Amino acid sequence: MSILDRIASSYQAYGSYLWNEISHPSWHNYFYWLIGVSIFAWSLEYFIPWRTKQPIVRKDFWLDFFYMFFNFFLFSLIAYSALSDIAVYYFNSLLHSFGMENIVAIKLHTLPVWTQLLLMFVIRDFIQWNVHRLLHYSPTLWEFHKVHHSVEQMGFAAHLRYHFMENIVYRAIEYIPLAMLGFGITDFFIIHIFALGIGHLNHSNIYLPLGPLKYIFNSPQMHIWHHAEHLPKGSSGVNYGLSLSLWDYIFGTVYMPHNGRDEKLGFEKVESYPSGFFSQAIFPFKEIWNRITK
């Protein structure tokens, strides 16, 4: 199969998958789980808002609503599915050239299913915590990550406001360690939905007291500080946890001086940051190019 045929096949396969997701609701369906989790989080914001003066349809609500479906589905249809298929094909071809069928180093599939899922969730979250730190420490990657930090009023849909390049960075770095552990793509559904729910709640305008569980799970009160404009002097970021706060406590990146309810969000001069989807998609490339050509 030629590269062009493989790309065409990827588009056709993902297009069929997406149409099936929309036209055939089921319990194993990302499209309607995204809608359901979003309605649940938005309902909590309506009935028990933390910042009571913030409107239920906050600033950039509809922009973030579009980002949710773009990053969850449309980007894969436009480019990511074909790119990932080609990348996996060449990676497997490279393995075969060395006489290897795969890179599975630890056969976790022999463990009970729930043990596999727990390990996958914890290991994947730790990988993502490290990638998240990298997005803050690398000046180049920060230009892409600034899209997520351009949120000025926090709400559930801000969870999936991020530049499409983050999809590529996260998935590329995740792929090899998870493949070495023998995790298959079919295992990810429960993990994805659980992480989706936690991420939505962490960005929601709600107060969520966790008690002792705050040392394990992230929360809106912890994550609001990650988005705060004013951070500790010399810091590139704090509270990097996605689902788990555990890593921040272990590695000393926790910062919660008070409840942070009314903290100003964003970064320096966030008010002048591009406000539309296409301008936000292009702007990081312009900034990186300007830095290179100076």
Stockholm file with secondary structure:
# STOCKHOLM 1.0

chainA/1-294         MSILDRIASSYQAYGSYLWNEISHPSWHNYFYWLIGVSIFAWSLEYFIPWRTKQPIVRKDFWLDFFYMFFNFFLFSLIAYSALSDIAVYYFNSLLHSFGMENIVAIKLHTLPVWTQLLLMFVIRDFIQWNVHRLLHYSPTLWEFHKVHHSVEQMGFAAHLRYHFMENIVYRAIEYIPLAMLGFGITDFFIIHIFALGIGHLNHSNIYLPLGPLKYIFNSPQMHIWHHAEHLPKGSSGVNYGLSLSLWDYIFGTVYMPHNGRDEKLGFEKVESYPSGFFSQAIFPFKEIWNRITK
#=GR chainA/1-294 SS CCHHHHHHHHHHHHHHHHHHHHHSCCTTCHHHHHHHHHHHHHHHHHHSBSSTTSCSSCTTHHHHHHHHHIIIIIHIIIIIHHHHHHHHHHHHHHHHHTTCSCCCCSCGGGSCHHHHHHHHHHHHHHHHHHHHHHHHHCHHHHHHHHHHHTCSSCCGGGGGCCCHHHHHHHHHHHHHHHHHTTCCGGGHHHHHHHHHHHHHHHHSSBCCCCGGGGGTBCCHHHHHHHSBSCCSTTCSCSCCCSSBSHHHHHHTCCCCSSCCTTCCBSCTTGGGSCCSHHHHHHHHHHHHHHHHHC
#=GC SS_cons         CCHHHHHHHHHHHHHHHHHHHHHSCCTTCHHHHHHHHHHHHHHHHHHSBSSTTSCSSCTTHHHHHHHHHIIIIIHIIIIIHHHHHHHHHHHHHHHHHTTCSCCCCSCGGGSCHHHHHHHHHHHHHHHHHHHHHHHHHCHHHHHHHHHHHTCSSCCGGGGGCCCHHHHHHHHHHHHHHHHHTTCCGGGHHHHHHHHHHHHHHHHSSBCCCCGGGGGTBCCHHHHHHHSBSCCSTTCSCSCCCSSBSHHHHHHTCCCCSSCCTTCCBSCTTGGGSCCSHHHHHHHHHHHHHHHHHC
//
